[in-house]
Amino acid sequence: MSFPAYLVTGPRVGLSHYRPADGPEFTARARESRDLHAPWLFPPTTPEEYEPYAARLAGGEGRAGFLVRERATGALAGFVNINNINNIVLGAFRCGALGYGAFAHAAGRGLLGEALDLVLAHAFAPPEDGGLGLHRLEANIQPGNAASLALVRGRGFRLEGFSPDFLHVAGAWRDHERWAVTADMCATPRPAGPATGSFA
């Protein structure tokens, strides 16, 4: 399979948009990662699930989806998506909600942290520079998901609160912690170092 041109690159990863051609690799990686992802997230594991999932993220107004590839091989390492339940909210709010995951073979190597840095820079860049022009990004995380909590802490997110029964996940309403970062926070230098989390 040919690999798409990267939208942006870091030292080890590049970001590309979702494509139908990525379905076989994405779903195979998702199946391999079930033990890593459960019970926190459930990306599509079949072509029938992947097709509408990717279509929503590939160019839909109000959503932005990014596949994370290892630059050395082109292999999919994970994904980072921006949405706000149904849409990125613009106007005076300019906020999106993050969903992300590393695949099992890439977990624990700091690749998703590098990818999330790239996504934050793109999300907060003004539209005239090719960015999304957002002011704020949120990550709603179940309290037991230690890897995801470490990932956002490593990116400078702040804890803003606790939401009981916030999202319906794996057949039940689950409590979530609300973490967020704003454009001005990302403009503030933070200590260097790899991300300590691997998935959310």
N, C-alpha and C positions, 0 to 999 in steps of 0.2 A: 504494500500500500504506500502511496506517496504521502509525504507529510506536508501539511499546510504551512504557509509562511507564518511566522510568529508575529503577533500583534506587538509584543514587547518581550524582552528577554532580561534575565538576571544571570548571575554567574553559572548556575546549574540548571535552571528551568526556563522554559518559554511558555507563553500563553497563546492559545489559539481559540477560535470560536468552535462551537459544536458543529459537526457535519454528519449527515447520514452515514458516510463511509466509516466513521469512527465507532459505529454501533457494535460490531462484533468484538472489537478490543475492549471497549468500555464495559459491555455486559459481562465479558469473560473475567475482567478484573474485578467487577463488582461481585460476581459469584465467588471468586477466590477470597474476597474480603469480608464475607458475611460475618465471620466470627469477630473480626475487628470492629465492624460497624454496629452490630447489634449490641444493645437495644436502642442505639442513639439515632441512626439514620438508615434509610432503605432506598438507595439509588436503584434504578432499573437494572434488572438482571436478565431480561429477555429482549429480543429485537422488537417485539410488539409493545413493550413498555418504553423502550428507548426512543422510538420514533416520535411519539407526541411530546415526550419530555424534552428531547433535543430541539424540536420545532419551536416549542414555547421559548426556549432560551437562545435560539440562534438569531433571532431578529425581531422578536416581539417588542412592541412599545412597552416600556415599563419594566423590562427584565434585561439582565445582562449575564450571560453565562460564559465561563472560561474553562477550557480544558488545560490542565497542567501537564506539560511534557518534559521529560528529561532531555536536555539538549544533547547529551552525549550519544543517545540512542534513538530519540524520538518517541520512546515508549510513554504511554500515559501513566502519570504518577498520581493524578487526582483531579479535583475540580473545585472551582469557587464560583458560586452564583450569587447575584444580587437581585433581590426582589423585595416587595413589601406586601406579603400575603398574596395579593394579586398584582400589584404594580409598584414600581418605584414612585414615590410621591414627590412631585416637584412643587413649583410655586414657592410659598414662604417656608415650607418644611424641608424640601430637598434631602430626603432621608431614604435609605434603602436598608433592607434586612439581609444579612449574610447567611448562606448555607454553604457548607464545604465538607470535603472529605479527602483523605489520602487513600490510595489503594495499598493493600497489605505489603506488597513487595517494596513500597517506597516509604512506609511508615517509620517514624523514629529517626529519619535522616535529615530533618530540617527543610525538606523540599517544599512542604506546604507553607511553612513560615515565609520562605522566600517568595513563593507565589502570592501569598496574601499581601506582602509588602508591595508587589507589583500591582495588584488589584486596587489597593488603597490609593496608590499614586494615580492610577487611571481614574478612579471614581472621583477623586477630589480635584483633578485637573479641570480647568475651564473648558467648555465646549470648543472655543476657538483654538485650543491646543489639542483637540481630539479627545478630551476627557468627557466625563459624565456631568461635571459641574455640581456634584453633590456636596452637602455641608456635613452630613452625619451618616454613619453606618452603625447598625445595631447587630449584635449577636445574642440570640436567646438560647441559653445553654442549660441543660438539666444539671442539677447540682452534683450528681455523681460522675459526670463526664470529665474526669480529671485532665485528660489529654487536651480536650477542647478548651478548658479553662486556662491551662498553661499556655496554649497557643495565643489566645487573645491577650493575656497578661503580657506575653513577650512582645506583642505588637503595640503596647501602650494603651489598650482599652481600659476604661474605668468601669467599676461596678456601680450601677445606678439603682438597683432594686431587685425585688423578688416578686414573681408573679405566680400565685397558686393556680393550678389547673389551666395553664396558659395555652398549651398546644395538645392536640390529640395525636399521640404517638404510640404505635404498637398496641392499639386497642384500648387505650385509656388516656384520660386527661392528665398531663404531666406538669409538675411545677418546673419553672425555669428561672434562672438568674438572668437579669438584663445587663448586658455589657455594651458599651458604646464608645465610639471614637469620633471626633470631629476633625474637620480639615485643619483647624488651627493647632490641634494637638499633634497631628502628623508633621506639621511644620517645625515642631520643637524637637531638637535632637534628643535621642534616647541612647542609653548605653549600647554599645555594639555587642553582638553575640548571636549565636544561632537560636532559633525558636526551640522551645522545649516540648511543645506539643506536636501531635502527629495527625489527629483527626478530630472531627466534631460530629 
